[in-house]
Amino acid sequence: MTKRKHRGSLLFPLALIFLGLMFLLINLGVIDRMIWSEIVRYWPVLLIIMGIDALLRHSSMGAAFGTVVGAAVVIAAGIALFHLFAPEAWITERQTFAHPLGGATAAEITLSCDDCSMIIGSQSGVPSSGHLISGSLTLRCDERLTQSVRRDGATAHFRLESDYRLPFLLSASRTTHLWEADLSESIPLSLSVETNGSVDLDLTSVLLTSADISTGDDPCLITLSQVSSTTLYLSGECIEIRVPKSIGIRVSGSASMELIVPPEYVRTENGILSPDYESAPFRSELVLRPGVEWIEIKPVE
């Protein structure tokens, strides 16, 4: 009877290959050095690898192959179930953020996330906040938040954005994956917002000079500033614009959408104008970009 030979462990050579690849990707700048803190969180994977390695060393090739395939199916099923049914409390966490004015007399603010919902407004009712921006947000546990700030003379540039490390493993509903931000009312602001989720943007008391709003298929509600003239560049499937009484409106840009405006608005060669556009103390121009499917403009008191 021939004695079956047991091969050596694959764990050590696989570990060397993994470490070599990681150091190479870090040196090439493909991934950040902080990835090690994330890798440590997934140490139980090592136990899985050790178990598979033990099976391969003590089984025939056919049995080992079947075991590996079966284990892969079980792991894939577990990932799918976790993705679909994991409680929100397991995969999300709440954080706050704030950045002071710091003597800035103007600012550019960028808020960007993949599929979160956003509620953005002014700091009305926030006593002596002294902040350019402040708020709170819900993050998935695999979501990496990046905040950057720089100064260009007296103009502050603030950027808050996120991306996912495991985009296909975890999922949070857009109603709980929420960003809330309050903007300063004391200096002129330029705002950029990008998300595939819903947006509720109340700019009533914000000294807004321009805004670039890009959303997906969820509704977008924008209340225009009543204390400044501004230009808004808009894209998204479903947008509602609320116009304070003191604001003149001009609509320009793409015409391949369903556009609902008050009956008193008039069409000219320069776009669609509100009747008081020329005499209004403040004016807002809405530039509609390709991709807008439905937009409604509503006057508010």
Backbone as numpy.savetxt, mean C-alpha at the origin, in Angstrom:
# Nx Ny Nz CAx CAy CAz Cx Cy Cz
22.22 -62.24 1.06 21.36 -61.04 1.06 22.25 -59.80 1.06
21.97 -58.92 0.12 22.79 -57.72 -0.01 22.33 -56.65 0.97
23.25 -56.15 1.69 22.92 -55.10 2.65 22.79 -53.76 1.95
21.62 -53.11 2.19 21.38 -51.82 1.53 22.23 -50.74 2.19
22.88 -49.97 1.36 23.74 -48.90 1.87 22.91 -47.65 2.17
23.23 -47.02 3.26 22.58 -45.76 3.62 23.49 -44.60 3.20
22.92 -43.69 2.48 23.73 -42.54 2.06 23.90 -41.56 3.22
24.87 -40.67 3.05 25.11 -39.67 4.07 24.02 -38.60 4.08
24.04 -37.79 5.11 23.04 -36.74 5.26 23.25 -35.62 4.22
22.12 -35.15 3.69 22.17 -34.01 2.76 22.04 -32.68 3.48
21.79 -32.70 4.77 21.49 -31.47 5.49 22.65 -30.49 5.46
23.86 -30.97 5.72 25.02 -30.06 5.77 25.31 -29.44 4.41
25.39 -30.23 3.31 25.64 -29.60 2.01 24.51 -28.64 1.59
23.26 -28.98 1.91 22.16 -28.07 1.58 22.28 -26.77 2.37
22.69 -26.87 3.63 22.88 -25.66 4.44 23.97 -24.78 3.85
25.07 -25.41 3.38 26.14 -24.64 2.76 25.66 -23.93 1.50
24.88 -24.66 0.68 24.34 -24.06 -0.55 23.45 -22.87 -0.21
22.57 -23.06 0.78 21.66 -21.98 1.18 22.42 -20.76 1.67
23.38 -20.97 2.57 24.15 -19.84 3.11 24.94 -19.14 2.00
25.52 -19.93 1.10 26.25 -19.32 -0.01 25.37 -18.45 -0.89
24.16 -18.95 -1.19 23.23 -18.17 -2.01 22.80 -16.89 -1.30
22.53 -16.99 0.01 22.11 -15.81 0.75 23.19 -14.74 0.77
24.43 -15.14 1.08 25.52 -14.16 1.11 25.77 -13.56 -0.28
25.62 -14.37 -1.33 25.79 -13.85 -2.68 24.74 -12.81 -3.02
23.48 -13.10 -2.70 22.39 -12.16 -2.99 22.53 -10.88 -2.18
23.01 -11.00 -0.93 23.24 -9.81 -0.11 24.35 -8.96 -0.71
25.46 -9.60 -1.11 26.58 -8.85 -1.69 26.20 -8.19 -3.01
25.29 -8.82 -3.76 24.84 -8.23 -5.02 23.77 -7.17 -4.83
23.30 -6.99 -3.59 22.28 -5.99 -3.32 20.87 -6.41 -3.68
20.67 -7.71 -3.96 19.34 -8.19 -4.32 18.43 -8.22 -3.10
18.96 -8.63 -1.95 18.20 -8.65 -0.72 18.95 -7.88 0.36
18.22 -7.47 1.39 18.81 -6.68 2.47 19.41 -7.58 3.55
20.43 -7.07 4.24 21.05 -7.84 5.32 20.08 -8.16 6.45
19.03 -7.33 6.59 18.05 -7.55 7.65 17.24 -8.82 7.42
17.43 -9.48 6.28 16.68 -10.71 5.99 16.95 -11.79 7.03
18.15 -11.73 7.70 18.48 -12.77 8.67 17.49 -12.78 9.83
17.01 -11.60 10.25 16.04 -11.56 11.34 14.73 -12.22 10.95
14.39 -12.15 9.66 13.18 -12.81 9.18 13.38 -14.32 9.06
14.57 -14.72 8.61 14.86 -16.16 8.46 14.77 -16.86 9.82
15.25 -16.20 10.88 15.22 -16.81 12.20 13.79 -17.13 12.64
12.83 -16.32 12.18 11.43 -16.54 12.56 10.89 -17.86 11.99
11.52 -18.36 10.92 11.02 -19.57 10.27 11.91 -20.78 10.57
12.51 -20.78 11.78 13.40 -21.89 12.15 12.69 -23.25 12.14
11.36 -23.37 12.38 10.74 -24.71 12.32 10.90 -25.41 10.97
11.16 -24.64 9.90 11.40 -25.27 8.60 12.60 -26.21 8.68
13.56 -25.88 9.55 14.74 -26.74 9.72 14.33 -28.13 10.21
13.36 -28.19 11.09 12.88 -29.48 11.57 12.26 -30.30 10.45
11.51 -29.61 9.57 10.92 -30.31 8.42 12.00 -30.88 7.52
13.04 -30.09 7.26 14.13 -30.55 6.39 14.86 -31.73 7.02
15.08 -31.64 8.33 15.76 -32.74 9.02 14.93 -34.03 8.94
13.62 -33.92 9.07 12.76 -35.10 8.96 12.80 -35.71 7.58
12.72 -34.86 6.54 12.79 -35.37 5.16 14.14 -36.02 4.89
15.20 -35.40 5.41 16.55 -35.96 5.22 16.66 -37.34 5.88
16.06 -37.48 7.06 16.11 -38.78 7.74 15.36 -39.84 6.95
14.22 -39.48 6.36 13.46 -40.42 5.54 14.26 -40.86 4.31
14.92 -39.91 3.67 15.69 -40.23 2.47 16.86 -41.16 2.78
17.45 -41.02 3.96 18.62 -41.83 4.31 18.25 -43.26 4.67
17.02 -43.49 5.11 16.64 -44.82 5.59 15.56 -45.48 4.74
15.32 -44.95 3.54 14.28 -45.52 2.67 14.86 -45.76 1.28
14.19 -46.62 0.54 14.57 -46.80 -0.86 14.24 -45.53 -1.63
14.80 -45.38 -2.81 14.59 -44.17 -3.60 13.12 -43.96 -3.93
12.42 -45.08 -4.31 11.01 -44.93 -4.65 10.18 -44.50 -3.48
10.41 -45.13 -2.32 9.66 -44.75 -1.12 10.00 -43.33 -0.70
11.29 -42.99 -0.80 11.70 -41.63 -0.41 11.04 -40.59 -1.31
11.01 -40.88 -2.63 10.40 -39.94 -3.56 8.91 -39.76 -3.23
8.23 -40.88 -2.98 6.81 -40.79 -2.62 6.59 -40.01 -1.35
7.48 -40.20 -0.37 7.37 -39.47 0.90 7.54 -37.97 0.69
8.54 -37.61 -0.12 8.80 -36.19 -0.37 7.61 -35.55 -1.09
7.07 -36.24 -2.11 5.92 -35.71 -2.83 4.71 -35.55 -1.90
4.48 -36.58 -1.06 3.38 -36.50 -0.11 3.55 -35.36 0.87
4.79 -35.19 1.36 5.05 -34.09 2.28 4.83 -32.74 1.61
5.24 -32.61 0.33 5.05 -31.37 -0.40 3.56 -31.05 -0.56
2.76 -32.08 -0.83 1.31 -31.88 -0.98 0.70 -31.41 0.34
1.12 -32.07 1.43 0.59 -31.69 2.75 0.96 -30.25 3.10
2.23 -29.89 2.84 2.68 -28.52 3.14 1.92 -27.51 2.29
1.74 -27.81 0.98 1.02 -26.90 0.10 -0.43 -26.73 0.56
-1.07 -27.85 0.97 -2.44 -27.77 1.47 -2.51 -26.94 2.74
-1.51 -27.12 3.62 -1.47 -26.34 4.86 -1.32 -24.85 4.58
-0.45 -24.52 3.62 -0.27 -23.12 3.26 -1.56 -22.52 2.70
-2.23 -23.28 1.84 -3.49 -22.79 1.26 -4.55 -22.57 2.32
-4.67 -23.52 3.27 -5.66 -23.37 4.33 -5.32 -22.19 5.23
-4.03 -22.02 5.53 -3.62 -20.89 6.36 -3.92 -19.57 5.66
-3.66 -19.53 4.35 -3.92 -18.33 3.56 -5.39 -17.95 3.59
-6.26 -18.96 3.54 -7.70 -18.70 3.45 -8.36 -18.47 4.81
-7.89 -19.17 5.85 -8.66 -19.19 7.10 -7.91 -18.67 8.32
-6.68 -18.22 8.18 -5.95 -17.71 9.35 -6.65 -16.48 9.93
-6.89 -16.43 11.25 -7.53 -15.26 11.84 -6.72 -13.99 11.60
-7.42 -12.87 11.42 -6.74 -11.60 11.16 -5.76 -11.26 12.28
-6.13 -11.60 13.53 -5.27 -11.26 14.66 -3.93 -11.98 14.61
-3.87 -13.12 13.92 -2.62 -13.86 13.81 -1.65 -13.23 12.81
-2.19 -12.55 11.80 -1.34 -12.12 10.69 -1.25 -10.61 10.54
-1.88 -9.84 11.46 -1.80 -8.38 11.36 -1.37 -7.77 12.70
-0.83 -6.59 12.63 -0.47 -5.84 13.83 -0.68 -4.36 13.56
-0.96 -3.60 14.62 -1.25 -2.17 14.51 -0.03 -1.37 14.91
0.29 -0.34 14.12 1.41 0.55 14.42 0.96 1.99 14.28
1.65 2.88 14.98 1.41 4.31 14.83 2.65 4.96 14.21
2.44 6.12 13.61 3.56 6.86 13.03 3.27 8.35 13.14
4.32 9.14 13.11 4.18 10.60 13.15 5.50 11.22 12.72
5.38 12.36 12.07 6.58 13.11 11.70 6.32 14.60 11.96
7.21 15.27 12.69 6.99 16.68 13.04 7.18 17.60 11.84
6.59 18.78 11.94 6.78 19.79 10.89 8.25 20.19 10.79
8.88 20.39 11.91 10.32 20.69 11.92 10.70 21.93 11.15
9.83 22.93 11.14 10.14 24.18 10.46 9.88 24.19 8.97
9.34 23.12 8.42 9.04 23.08 6.99 7.92 24.06 6.65
8.03 24.69 5.49 6.99 25.61 5.03 6.21 25.05 3.85
6.58 23.87 3.37 5.85 23.16 2.32 6.27 21.70 2.41
5.46 20.82 1.80 5.79 19.40 1.93 5.20 18.61 0.77
5.89 17.52 0.45 5.39 16.51 -0.48 5.24 15.20 0.29
4.05 14.61 0.25 3.75 13.41 1.01 3.34 12.30 0.06
3.94 11.12 0.21 3.61 9.95 -0.60 3.22 8.80 0.31
2.05 8.22 0.05 1.57 7.05 0.78 1.28 5.95 -0.22
1.93 4.80 -0.06 1.81 3.74 -1.06 1.76 2.38 -0.39
0.73 1.60 -0.71 0.65 0.21 -0.27 -0.07 -0.57 -1.36
0.03 -1.89 -1.28 -0.49 -2.73 -2.36 -2.01 -2.79 -2.36
-2.61 -3.28 -1.29 -4.06 -3.47 -1.30 -4.72 -3.04 0.00
-4.13 -2.06 0.71 -4.76 -1.57 1.93 -5.83 -0.54 1.58
-6.73 -0.31 2.53 -7.68 0.80 2.44 -7.08 1.99 3.17
-7.41 3.20 2.72 -6.85 4.40 3.32 -7.96 5.38 3.71
-7.81 5.95 4.90 -8.65 7.06 5.35 -7.71 8.20 5.68
-7.79 9.28 4.92 -6.85 10.39 5.05 -7.64 11.67 5.23
-7.24 12.49 6.21 -7.93 13.74 6.47 -6.99 14.77 7.05
-7.57 15.85 7.55 -6.77 16.92 8.15 -6.68 16.69 9.65
-5.89 17.54 10.31 -5.69 17.40 11.75 -6.67 18.27 12.53
-7.84 18.52 11.98 -8.87 19.28 12.70 -9.23 18.55 13.99
-9.27 19.28 15.07 -9.62 18.66 16.34 -8.45 18.01 17.04
-7.27 18.01 16.43 -6.08 17.45 17.08 -5.30 18.62 17.69
-5.39 18.84 18.99 -4.83 20.04 19.60 -3.30 20.07 19.54
-2.77 21.15 18.96 -1.32 21.40 18.96 -0.51 20.18 18.55
-0.91 19.55 17.47 -0.20 18.34 17.07 1.22 18.64 16.63
1.42 19.73 15.89 2.76 20.08 15.43 3.35 19.08 14.47
2.52 18.24 13.88 3.01 17.20 12.98 2.70 17.53 11.52
3.62 17.15 10.67 3.35 17.18 9.24 2.31 16.11 8.90
2.49 14.93 9.46 1.57 13.81 9.27 1.65 12.92 10.49
0.52 12.33 10.85 0.49 11.36 11.95 -0.65 10.40 11.68
-0.61 9.25 12.33 -1.69 8.29 12.12 -1.34 6.91 12.61
-2.10 5.94 12.15 -1.88 4.55 12.52 -2.19 3.68 11.33
-1.65 2.48 11.33 -1.89 1.57 10.22 -1.80 0.13 10.68
-2.52 -0.73 9.95 -2.50 -2.17 10.20 -1.61 -2.83 9.15
-0.66 -3.62 9.61 0.28 -4.29 8.72 0.14 -5.80 8.84
0.29 -6.49 7.71 0.45 -7.94 7.77 1.81 -8.27 8.38
1.92 -9.44 9.00 3.17 -9.78 9.67 4.33 -9.95 8.69
4.03 -10.15 7.40 5.09 -10.26 6.40 5.29 -8.96 5.64
4.65 -7.89 6.09 4.70 -6.62 5.36 5.85 -5.77 5.86
6.65 -5.28 4.96 7.79 -4.46 5.32 7.44 -2.99 5.07
7.50 -2.19 6.13 7.15 -0.77 6.05 8.43 0.06 5.93
8.43 0.95 4.96 9.59 1.82 4.75 9.15 3.27 4.89
9.81 4.00 5.77 9.53 5.42 5.96 10.80 6.21 5.66
10.68 7.19 4.78 11.84 8.02 4.44 11.45 9.48 4.50
12.38 10.29 4.96 12.16 11.73 5.08 13.42 12.45 4.63
13.25 13.47 3.84 14.38 14.32 3.47 13.91 15.77 3.36
14.86 16.68 3.41 14.54 18.10 3.32 15.22 18.68 2.09
14.48 19.48 1.37 15.01 20.24 0.24 14.74 21.71 0.55
15.69 22.34 1.23 15.46 23.69 1.72 14.37 23.65 2.79
13.31 24.43 2.59 12.21 24.47 3.55 11.10 23.49 3.19
11.31 22.66 2.15 10.31 21.68 1.73 10.66 20.30 2.27
9.70 19.70 2.97 9.89 18.35 3.50 9.32 17.34 2.52
10.03 16.22 2.35 9.57 15.13 1.49 9.40 13.89 2.38
8.16 13.48 2.56 7.84 12.34 3.42 7.25 11.22 2.58
7.78 10.02 2.75 7.30 8.86 1.99 7.10 7.67 2.92
5.92 7.06 2.83 5.59 5.88 3.61 5.05 4.83 2.64
5.72 3.69 2.55 5.31 2.66 1.61 5.58 1.28 2.20
4.91 0.28 1.64 5.09 -1.08 2.14 5.12 -2.06 0.99
5.72 -3.22 1.24 5.66 -4.34 0.29 5.63 -5.63 1.09
5.34 -6.74 0.39 5.16 -8.03 1.06 6.35 -8.95 0.80
6.74 -9.68 1.85 7.75 -10.71 1.68 7.13 -12.03 1.22
5.89 -12.27 1.63 5.20 -13.53 1.31 3.85 -13.22 0.68
3.83 -12.66 -0.53 2.58 -12.19 -1.12 1.56 -13.28 -1.37
2.00 -14.53 -1.54 1.07 -15.62 -1.84 0.73 -16.48 -0.62
1.36 -16.20 0.51 1.14 -17.02 1.69 0.07 -16.44 2.61
0.10 -15.13 2.81 -0.81 -14.50 3.75 -1.77 -13.57 3.02
-2.89 -13.31 3.67 -3.88 -12.42 3.09 -4.67 -11.76 4.20
-4.89 -10.45 4.09 -5.71 -9.72 5.05 -6.78 -8.95 4.28
-7.98 -8.91 4.81 -9.05 -8.19 4.12 -8.75 -6.71 4.10
-9.24 -6.03 3.07 -8.96 -4.60 2.94 -9.67 -3.78 4.01
-10.73 -4.32 4.61 -11.42 -3.58 5.67 -10.59 -3.54 6.94
-9.81 -4.58 7.20 -8.94 -4.58 8.38 -7.52 -4.11 8.06
-7.12 -4.25 6.80 -5.80 -3.78 6.38 -5.93 -2.29 6.06
-5.90 -1.47 7.12 -6.31 -0.07 7.03 -5.18 0.87 7.42
-4.98 1.90 6.59 -4.08 3.00 6.91 -4.92 4.24 7.20
-4.64 4.90 8.33 -5.31 6.15 8.68 -4.25 7.22 8.90
-4.45 8.38 8.28 -3.45 9.44 8.37 -4.12 10.79 8.50
-3.55 11.66 9.34 -3.99 13.04 9.48 -2.91 13.95 8.94
-3.30 14.92 8.10 -2.36 15.83 7.46 -2.39 17.21 8.11
-1.26 17.88 8.09 -1.17 19.23 8.62 -2.04 20.19 7.81
-2.63 21.15 8.50 -3.42 22.19 7.84 -2.64 23.50 7.70
-1.41 23.54 8.22 -0.71 24.82 8.36 0.22 25.16 7.20
0.58 24.18 6.34 1.49 24.48 5.23 0.95 23.86 3.94
1.33 24.40 2.77 0.90 23.82 1.49 1.46 22.41 1.32
0.61 21.51 0.81 1.00 20.11 0.65 0.77 19.64 -0.78
1.67 18.76 -1.23 1.47 17.99 -2.45 1.35 16.53 -2.02
0.31 15.84 -2.48 -0.01 14.51 -1.97 -0.03 13.49 -3.09
0.54 12.31 -2.83 0.47 11.18 -3.75 -0.03 9.97 -2.99
-1.08 9.31 -3.51 -1.68 8.15 -2.86 -1.79 7.03 -3.88
-1.31 5.84 -3.51 -1.37 4.69 -4.42 -1.77 3.44 -3.64
-2.87 2.82 -4.03 -3.33 1.57 -3.43 -4.37 0.94 -4.33
-4.55 -0.37 -4.19 -5.63 -1.06 -4.89 -6.90 -1.14 -4.05
-6.81 -0.69 -2.79 -7.96 -0.70 -1.91 -8.76 0.58 -2.01
-9.74 0.74 -1.14 -10.59 1.92 -1.15 -9.84 3.11 -0.54
-10.27 4.31 -0.91 -9.68 5.55 -0.40 -10.79 6.50 0.01
-10.69 7.02 1.24 -11.59 8.07 1.73 -10.70 9.25 2.07
-10.74 10.28 1.23 -9.80 11.39 1.31 -10.57 12.68 1.58
-10.44 13.22 2.80 -11.12 14.46 3.18 -10.08 15.58 3.24
-10.08 16.41 2.20 -9.09 17.48 2.07 -9.67 18.84 2.40
-10.82 18.88 3.07 -11.58 20.11 3.27 -10.72 21.26 3.78
-9.90 21.02 4.79 -9.13 22.09 5.42 -7.63 22.03 5.11
-7.25 21.22 4.12 -5.84 21.05 3.78 -5.44 22.03 2.68
-4.28 22.67 2.85 -3.76 23.59 1.84 -3.10 22.77 0.72
-3.93 22.13 -0.05 -3.44 21.19 -1.06 -3.11 21.93 -2.36
-1.90 21.71 -2.86 -1.51 22.32 -4.13 -1.71 21.36 -5.30
-1.46 20.06 -5.06 -1.67 19.05 -6.10 -1.81 17.69 -5.44
-2.44 16.78 -6.17 -2.60 15.42 -5.66 -2.60 14.44 -6.82
-1.95 13.31 -6.61 -1.93 12.22 -7.58 -2.54 11.01 -6.88
-3.75 10.64 -7.30 -4.49 9.58 -6.63 -4.66 8.42 -7.59
-4.13 7.26 -7.21 -4.21 6.07 -8.04 -4.79 4.94 -7.21
-5.97 4.44 -7.61 -6.63 3.38 -6.87 -6.99 2.24 -7.82
-7.50 1.15 -7.25 -7.89 -0.01 -8.05 -9.38 -0.05 -8.30
-10.00 -1.21 -8.00 -11.42 -1.37 -8.30 -12.32 -1.05 -7.12
-11.76 -0.73 -5.95 -12.59 -0.35 -4.80 -12.96 1.13 -4.90
-14.06 1.54 -4.24 -14.51 2.94 -4.35 -13.50 3.93 -3.78
-13.48 5.10 -4.38 -12.63 6.20 -3.93 -13.52 7.42 -3.71
-13.48 7.99 -2.50 -14.27 9.17 -2.16 -13.32 10.31 -1.82
-13.44 11.42 -2.54 -12.55 12.56 -2.33 -13.37 13.81 -2.08
-13.15 14.46 -0.94 -13.75 15.77 -0.64 -12.68 16.82 -0.85
-12.93 17.74 -1.79 -11.90 18.70 -2.18 -11.66 19.75 -1.11
-10.46 20.34 -1.16 -10.11 21.43 -0.25 -10.95 22.66 -0.57
-11.39 23.34 0.49 -12.12 24.59 0.31 -11.27 25.81 0.67
-9.95 25.58 0.88 -9.07 26.67 1.28 -7.89 26.84 0.32
-7.91 26.14 -0.81 -6.80 26.28 -1.76 -7.23 25.84 -3.14
-6.49 26.30 -4.14 -6.67 25.83 -5.51 -5.72 24.65 -5.73
-6.17 23.68 -6.48 -5.36 22.47 -6.62 -5.62 21.79 -7.95
-4.70 20.90 -8.32 -4.86 20.02 -9.48 -4.79 18.59 -9.00
-5.79 17.79 -9.37 -5.83 16.38 -8.99 -5.71 15.51 -10.23
-4.76 14.59 -10.21 -4.60 13.59 -11.26 -5.19 12.28 -10.74
-6.19 11.76 -11.44 -6.99 10.68 -10.90 -6.96 9.44 -11.80
-6.84 8.27 -11.16 -7.04 7.01 -11.87 -7.66 6.03 -10.88
-8.55 5.18 -11.38 -9.28 4.24 -10.54 -10.62 3.95 -11.18
-11.21 2.84 -10.83 -12.44 2.42 -11.50 -13.66 3.19 -11.05
-13.75 3.55 -9.78 -14.97 4.14 -9.23 -14.61 5.30 -8.30
-14.85 6.54 -8.73 -14.42 7.71 -7.97 -15.60 8.67 -7.79
-15.79 9.11 -6.56 -16.78 10.14 -6.26 -16.06 11.38 -5.73
-16.35 12.53 -6.32 -15.73 13.79 -5.93 -16.80 14.67 -5.28
-16.54 15.13 -4.07 -17.44 16.06 -3.39 -16.82 17.45 -3.41
-17.60 18.41 -3.89 -17.08 19.75 -4.16 -17.70 20.76 -3.22
-16.90 21.41 -2.33 -17.44 22.47 -1.49 -17.98 23.63 -2.33
-18.86 24.41 -1.73 -19.58 25.44 -2.47 -18.66 26.50 -3.06
-17.54 26.78 -2.41 -16.67 27.87 -2.83 -15.68 27.48 -3.93
-15.76 26.27 -4.45 -14.74 25.77 -5.36 -15.27 25.70 -6.79
-14.50 26.27 -7.73 -14.79 26.13 -9.15 -14.11 24.88 -9.68
-14.77 24.20 -10.60 -14.27 22.90 -11.08 -14.07 22.92 -12.59
-12.94 22.35 -13.01 -12.73 22.05 -14.42 -12.30 20.59 -14.53
-12.95 19.86 -15.43 -12.65 18.45 -15.65 -12.01 18.30 -17.01
-10.86 17.66 -17.07 -10.17 17.46 -18.35 -9.56 16.07 -18.38
-8.98 15.71 -19.52 -8.31 14.42 -19.64 -9.15 13.41 -20.37
-8.95 12.13 -20.04 -9.60 11.03 -20.76 -11.11 11.15 -20.71
-11.75 10.84 -21.82 -13.21 10.94 -21.90 -13.88 9.57 -22.03
-13.12 8.50 -21.94 -13.66 7.16 -22.15 -14.13 6.56 -20.83
-15.09 7.22 -20.17 -15.64 6.71 -18.93 -17.04 7.27 -18.74
-17.75 6.76 -17.76 -19.05 7.31 -17.40 -18.82 8.47 -16.45
-19.15 9.68 -16.90 -18.92 10.89 -16.12 -20.26 11.52 -15.77
-20.51 11.66 -14.47 -21.76 12.24 -13.99 -21.44 13.57 -13.33
-21.97 14.66 -13.87 -21.74 16.00 -13.34 -23.08 16.69 -13.12
-23.13 17.71 -12.27 -24.38 18.45 -12.10 -24.85 19.03 -13.43
-26.15 19.17 -13.63 -26.69 19.63 -14.93 -26.24 21.02 -15.33
-25.86 21.86 -14.37 -25.45 23.22 -14.70 -24.01 23.32 -15.21
-23.24 22.24 -15.13 -21.89 22.26 -15.67 -21.95 22.37 -17.19
-20.96 23.04 -17.78 -20.98 23.29 -19.23 -19.72 22.70 -19.86
-19.87 22.22 -21.08 -18.75 21.66 -21.84 -18.14 22.75 -22.71
-16.83 22.90 -22.67 -16.12 23.86 -23.48 -14.94 23.15 -24.14
-14.22 23.88 -24.96 -13.05 23.28 -25.61 -11.92 23.04 -24.60
-12.02 23.66 -23.43 -11.02 23.48 -22.39 -11.44 22.46 -21.33
-12.56 21.77 -21.56 -13.02 20.78 -20.60 -14.42 21.08 -20.13
-14.82 20.44 -19.07 -16.13 20.64 -18.47 -15.96 21.56 -17.27
-16.71 22.68 -17.24 -16.54 23.70 -16.22 -17.79 23.83 -15.36
-17.58 24.11 -14.08 -18.70 24.51 -13.23 -19.09 25.94 -13.60
-20.35 26.34 -13.41 -20.79 27.67 -13.88 -20.05 28.83 -13.21
-19.52 28.61 -11.99 -18.84 29.69 -11.27 -17.32 29.56 -11.36
-16.83 28.83 -12.33 -15.39 28.53 -12.37 -14.55 29.81 -12.42
-14.89 30.74 -13.26 -14.07 31.94 -13.42 -14.11 32.85 -12.20
-15.23 32.88 -11.48 -15.38 33.80 -10.35 -15.10 33.15 -9.00
-14.88 31.85 -8.97 -14.69 31.15 -7.69 -13.40 31.60 -7.01
-13.40 31.74 -5.69 -12.18 32.13 -4.97 -11.08 31.07 -5.07
-11.46 29.80 -5.19 -10.50 28.73 -5.38 -10.99 27.81 -6.49
-10.03 27.23 -7.23 -10.37 26.38 -8.36 -9.64 25.05 -8.25
-10.32 24.01 -8.65 -9.71 22.68 -8.69 -9.87 22.10 -10.08
-8.76 21.61 -10.63 -8.80 20.94 -11.92 -8.66 19.44 -11.70
-9.60 18.69 -12.28 -9.59 17.24 -12.18 -9.11 16.67 -13.50
-7.93 16.07 -13.50 -7.36 15.49 -14.71 -7.60 13.98 -14.66
-8.45 13.48 -15.56 -8.83 12.08 -15.55 -7.91 11.30 -16.47
-7.23 10.32 -15.92 -6.29 9.52 -16.69 -6.98 8.26 -17.22
-6.42 7.65 -18.26 -6.99 6.39 -18.76 -7.09 5.35 -17.64
-8.18 4.61 -17.65 -8.42 3.62 -16.61 -9.58 3.98 -15.71
-9.94 5.27 -15.67 -11.11 5.68 -14.90 -12.37 5.19 -15.63
-13.20 4.42 -14.94 -14.40 3.87 -15.56 -15.67 4.62 -15.17
-15.70 5.13 -13.95 -16.91 5.81 -13.46 -16.49 6.90 -12.50
-17.02 8.11 -12.71 -16.72 9.21 -11.81 -17.95 10.10 -11.69
-18.24 10.51 -10.48 -19.39 11.38 -10.22 -18.91 12.58 -9.40
-19.37 13.76 -9.80 -19.03 15.00 -9.11 -20.28 15.52 -8.43
-20.19 15.71 -7.10 -21.34 16.13 -6.30 -21.02 17.40 -5.52
-21.81 18.45 -5.67 -21.64 19.63 -4.81 -22.07 19.31 -3.37
-21.37 19.87 -2.40 -21.75 19.72 -0.99 -21.81 21.10 -0.36
-22.64 21.22 0.65 -22.78 22.51 1.34 -21.59 22.73 2.27
